[in-house]
């Protein structure tokens, strides 16, 4: 039987439509097989909760867990207003009691996942020497607290301070009230305050930036992280499966790995006798003495060998000091301008060749400065682009510009590394919130990312300036050692020490002492300003 020619396309089109309909039906049926759980989680348990979610989804491929984080009180109100959610997991048992009294959760499903111990969290190294709650009321100590009524940690903090009779005094030093445990911890992590009242688990969130000061047992009450199925859940069976996973040995192991206590009455890291802990605490400073002595001894040697007569001779090299301060400042400014985009690019974008770019930026850190100066001379000197520039009456080598270029080449990686670390520390949720409010990427960077990363940016700028001030190898090769023109302080020290006279040696020693003193004072002043700077409270 033969079909008309016009019927053939129609048959093919019909077959194609039927195939698409079947594919869509199969896809929708496959999608319908997966169950989505909505879990409202207090920010106090964000890091391990995210890990537990991934582990659970891996072992239960038919269940997808969607988590939203925030203050326990705020989350409870959201669940009640929207009448939604499968699981409630606040940061403290107090809010679970409220949820149970307001009939938001099913009491029979209530379980305990981990325990939280209130502590004082301070910046790494405890620079303000905070030991007790009374120290939080000292003049000059800046404190951050969680907001009571919205965050369980805020209620706990008020209770601790009230029982100690220090609520009014400490609140005078409080410069910020955070809307979640995560934001409370970030005040210490970003160096915005000297201390916060937080949970012992905050130490594991940023171990290199946070230390904890444990409070006496009679001043605190250990809380727990509970979880329960919400009355609004349409997937109670799957919700109870997730809760069973959280309270299983595998789930609790995830919390324990993040520094949370998973057994009542025991704090993480509390094993061992007090005398052993004390002995270990003394071991670190004693073991640090060789390094401190090794760094300090040469400086003491310089100071001891310096004479008043040699210091008077230093006035002859005042031009070298002025040139060093000028070129180091300009080099730092240039590094900030060209380094900030690179740091932001590396911190927020993944691309092919990222490791190669990162390695290229780090290369001047390990490259001998003399080799860097030689590379600059070959490229911008008479044997390279310098010949072309000379035709336009532009000369770079053996000029002040060459000094700045050499300093930028050697010192700019210090700024990029610090800036990148600062940008990476800014939570993505804050940037997304800014974008949700309609802010452009540039506005988000200027009003959110940069202010929150400002301590890292300032630290990078200070380290860049200090490295540029002490740059010698690349400078002397690319810029030379012309007194009054390209002779910086390090070059002047080398020139004086090269003179085969006692006077030249004395002058070089005095110049070295001046350079060490200027560098030390500038870095110490910058760190002091960073420590005492107040946070920007108005971030859109």
N, C-alpha and C positions, 0 to 999 in steps of 0.2 A: 504494500500500500504506500502510495506516495503522498507526501504532505505538500500543500502549496508553499511557495517560497516565502510568502509573507508570514506564514504561520510559524516558521522555524524561529525567528527572533522572539516572537511572542512566547513560545514554549520555553526558550532559554531564559527570558526575563522572568517568567513565572517560577521556573526552577530556582533561579537565583534568589528571588524574594522568599521562597519557601525555605531555602537554605539559611538565609539570614535570620528568618523568624525562629528556626530551630536553634541556631547558634545563640541568639539572644535569650531564648528560653532556658537553654542549658546554662548559660553564664549567670542568668538571674537565679536559677535554681542552685548553682554552686555558691553564689554569693549569699543566698538565703541560709545556707547551711551554717555559716559562721555566726556566732553569738557575740554581740558587743556588750561589754560591761563598762559602765561609767562609775569610776571610783573617785570620791572626793577625799583628798589626802592632805593632811596638815604638812606645812613646809618643813617641820622638824624632822620628818623622816623621808625627805625627798630623795637623797642619793641612793639609799638601799631600796626604797620603793621602786625606783626606776629599774634597778638591776633585777629585782624580784619579778617585775612585770615581764621583762624580756625572757627570764628563765621560765616563767610559767607559760608564756605564749609558745615557747619552743617545745615544751612538753605537752601542750594542749593546742594543737594547730587549728582546732575548730572554734577557739575562743580568742577574741581580741579585747584587750584591756585598755580603755581610754582613761587616763588619769588627769585630773586637774588639781593644782596645788595652790595653797593660800593659807590665810589665817583660819584657825579652826572655827571661830565664831562666824566669820564671813561665809565660810563654806556651808555651815549649818543653816544660815539664813537663806542662802541660795537654794539649797535642797528643799526647804520648806516653801519658799515662794514659787518655785517652778514645779514642785512635787515630782521631782525626778531624782535619779541616782540609784545605783544598785548596792554600793558599799560606802559606808562612812568610816574614815580612819583618821580621827583627829590626833593632835599632838599631845593630848593629855586625857586622863580618865575623867577630869572635871567636865569637859565638853561632851564626852560620851554619856555622862550622867544627865546632862541637860537634854541631849538628844533622846535618851530613854524616857525622861519625864515628859517630854513634848511629843512622845509617841512617833518619833521619826525612824527609829530602828527596831528590829525584832530582838527583844532581850535574850531569847534562847540562843541566838547566833553570836553573841558577844564573846570575843576572845582577846587575849593579850599577846601582842607580838614581841614587844621589847620594853625596856625600862629606861627612863631618863633621869639623870641626876643633875640638879641645878648647881652651877658653878659660876665663878667669875672668869670670864674669858678676856685675856689681855693680848697685846701685840707680842710677837715673838721676841723672846729675851726679856720681857717684862721691864721695859725701860723706865717706867714710873714706879717700880718697886711696890706694886700693889700686892698686899698680903691678906688683908681682911676687908670686910664690908666698910669699916670706918675709913679706909683709905680712899674709897670712892667719893667721900665727902670732902677730901682735901682740896684746898685752893689750887687751881691750875690743872686739875684732873678732869678730862672730858669723858662723859659717860653716854652710852646709848642704851635705850631700853625698848622692849617690845611694847606695842600699844595694848593696854589692858582693855578687856571687853571684846576685842577682836582677835587677839592672839593668846593662846593659853599661856605662853611664856610671859606675856605681859602681866597676867593675873598672878602667876607664880612669883614674878619679880616684886610686885607690890606687896604680896603676902610676906616675903622674906624681909623686905625693908621695913614694913610696918611692925613685924614682930621684933626686929632689932632696934626699933625706935629711930631709924635713920631715913625714913621716907622723905621728909621735907628737905633734909640736908643734901641727900644724894640727887634729888630731882633738880636742885639748883644747878648742879653740874651737868645735867642731862641736856644735850643739844639736839637730840633727834629721837623720835618715837617711830619705830618701824612697824609696817603693816603685816609682817609675816616673820617667821623664824629665819627664813632664808635671807631676807633683807637685814634682819638684826645681825646675823653672822657676818654679812658683807661689810658692815660698818667697821668691824675689826680687820677683816681680810683686806680691805682697801685702805686701811690706816686712817679712817675718818675720826675715830675716837680712841681714847686710851684703854677703855674697858667697857664690857657689857656684862649683864647678867644673862647667861645662856645655859645651854645643856652641855654636858661633858662630851657629847658626840660631836660638837662643833670643832673640836680639835682635829678630828679625822677629815673634816671638809677641806681644811687648808693647813696641813701640819707644819708647813714651813713659814706660816705667817701668824699662827695662833698658838698661844700657851694657855693653860687653864690653872686656876688657883682653886683648889678644893675647899669647900666650906665645912665647918664642923657639923657633925650629924644632928646636933640639937638645933641648928639654924635652918635646916632644910627638910623637905618631905619628898622622897623619891616618887616620881610619877611613872605611869606606864603608857605605852602607845597601844590603845585598844582598837579593835575593828569589829564591825557588825554589818549584817545585811540590812539595807534600808527597806522600809515598808512599801516604798514605791517600786521596788524591783520587780521586773517581769521575768527575771531569769534567776530565781532563788537557788536552784540546783547548781548552776554554774558559779554563782556568787559564793556559795558555800565551798565549792571546790577551790576557788582562789584563796579564801580565808584559810582553808585547811592547808594549802601550800605555804602560806605566810607563816603559819604556826608550826609547820613541820620542821624537822631537823635541818632540811635543806634551806628552807626559807629563813630560819633563825641564823643559820650560818652566814647568810648574806648580810644580815644586820650586824652580826658579831664582827665580820670582816671590816665593816665601816665604823667600828668603835662603839657600837651600841651594846649595852648589857642585855643579855637575853635570859638571865636568871635573877630572881628577886634577891635583894640584899647584897649583891656583889657588883662592884663598880669595875669597869674595864681598866685593866692595868693595876688593880689593887692587890694583886698577889705579891707575896714576899714580905719579909719583916721590915719594919720601919728603919732599923739600923742598916739593912742592906740598901734600901732606897736612898738613905742619907749618904752612905758610902759611895754609891753610884753618882749621886748628885755632886759630890766633891771631886769625883774622878775627872769629870769633863773640864772644869777650870784648871785642874792640875795638869792634865794632858795638853791643854792649850798653851801652857807656859813656854815650851820650846819655840813655838811659832811666834808668840808675842816678843820673846827676847830676841829671836833672830831678826825680826822686823825693826825692833826698837834700838838694838845695839848700834847699827851703823849711823842712825840719826843722832844718837847720843855722842858718838865719835865725832860727827861733824860739828856739833855744838861745842864740845870741849875744845876742839882744835881752832875754833874761831876766836879772833882777837878784835878788840875795838878798832885798832888801826886798819885791819882788813875790812871791817864793816864800813869805815869811812871811805875806803877805796871803792866800795860798791856804788857810791853815788856816781862814779864815772860810768857805770853800766846801767844807769837809770833808763837810758833809751832802749836798752835791750829788754828791760822789764816792761816798759810801756808797749813796746812792739809785741811782746808775748801776750800781754793782756788783751791788746786790740785784736790780734790775729786769732787768738783762741775764742774770743767772743764772736767774731764774724764767722769763724769756722763752725761754731756751735749753732748759730742762727741758720747757716746754710744747711747743716745736717738736719735741723728740725724741719725745714721747708721741704727738702727732698726725701727725708727719711720717714716722715709721718705717712705719706701715701703708701710707701713700700711696706711699712709695718702693718697698716690697716689691710692692705691687699693680702699679705701673707697670713694674717690672722683670721680673715673672714672668707677666704676663697680657696677652693681646692682645684688644682689644674695640673695638667701634665707638665712635668719639669719643675714642680714646686721645690723639690729637694735640691735640684741643681741651682735654682735661684737663691735659696736659703744658704747653700754652701758658698756661693759666690759672694754673698754679703758678709759671711763669716771669714772669708779668706784673709782680709787684712789683719784679723786678730792673730793669726798664726804665721803670717808671712813676715819675714824679717823686714823691718822698716827700711833698711838700706835698699833691699830689693824693690820695695814699693817706690822709693825715690828714683831709682834707676829706671823703672818702667815709666814713670811720669816724665822723666827727662828724655827718654827715647821717643816718647809719643809727642810731647809738646815742645821739645827742643828743636835745634836747627836740623837734626837728622829726621824729624818727623813733620808734624803739622806746623811746627815753628817756622819752617821755611815759607809755607804759604801765608802764615799770619804776618811774617816779617814784611811781605810785599804790601800789606795794608798798615804797616807801621804799628803792629801789635806784637808785643813781646811778653811771654809768660815766664820763661825760665829765668832764675836769678833775680826775681822781683818779689815784692811783698805779696803779690797775687800768688806766686809760686809757694810761698810759705803757707798761705791759707789753703791752697789746693792740696798740699802735702798733709796738712792737719786734717782736712775733711776726709781724705782717702784713708788715713789711719784710724781716726776717731769716730767717724759716723756709724760704724757697726755697733758701737756701744749704745747709741741712742735707739737704733732700730730694734735691737734685742729687748731693751727695756720697754719700749713703746708697744712692741708686739705682745709681750707678756701682759701689759696693762689692758690692751684691747681684748685679749682673749679672756681676761678675768671678768669682763662686763657680761652679765647674764643676757642670753639671747632673748629672754622673755621681755626685758625692758625695751630692747630695740623693737621687738614686734609690737609691744604696746604703743610705742611712739608712732610706728607706722599705721597702726589701727586707728589712731586719733587723727590721721591725715598728714602727719609730718613727712616731709621729703627725706631722702637719705642724707642729704647734706645737713638739713636741720637736725635730724636725729643724731648725726655725728657731733655737731657743734653743741647741742643742748643736752645730750644724754651720754654718748660714748666717751667723748673727750673729757667732760667734767668728772665722770666716774673713774677714768683712767689717769687723772691728772697727777697723782702721786708717782706713778710709774714714768710718766712723761718728764716730770721735773727731775726724778732720779736719773733718767737717761741723759737729760741735758747736762746735769752736773757732772756725771761721769765722762761725757763727751768733752766738756770744757776742760776738765782736769787732764784727760789724756792728751788733748790738743796742746795744753800749756806745757806739758813735758815732752812733746814730740821732738826728736833730734835726728834720727837716722835718715828719714825721708827728706827732712828739711835741708840738711847740709848737702845732700846729693843734688836735689832739684833746685834749691834756692841759694845755695852757697853760704858763705859766712862773711858777708860784707858788713863791717861795723857801721851802725847807724842806718842800715838799709834792710838787710835780711838777717842780721845777727840777733836771734832770740836768746832768751836766758839759757836754755840748755846748750846752745851753740857757743854762747859767751863763756859758760863754764868749761866747755871742752877747749876753747881757744886759750883761756887763761891757764888751764892745767897743762897745756902743751908747751907753754913757755918754760924753758929750762932755767927758771929762776925761782928762788924761795918766795919772792913777792907774787909771782904768778900763781903759785900753789895756794898761798894764803888767800888771794883774791877769789880763786875758783871755789875754795871751801866756803868763803863768806857768801858768794853768790848762790851756792847750793843750799845753804841755810835759809837764805831769803826765799828761795823758790819753794822749799819745803814748808816754811811758815805760811806763805801766801796760799799755797794749795790746801794745807790743813785747815786754815781759817775759813776759806771759801766753802769747802766741803762740809765742815762742821756747821757753819751758818745755814747752808742750804738744808741740811738734815733737820736742824732745829726749826726752821720755817715750815718744813713739810710736816713735822710732828705736831706743831701747834696750829696749823691752818685749820679753819673750820670748814665743814662740808657745805656744799651748795645744797640748800634745803629745797629750792624750787626747781625741780627737774620735771619738765612736762611729760 
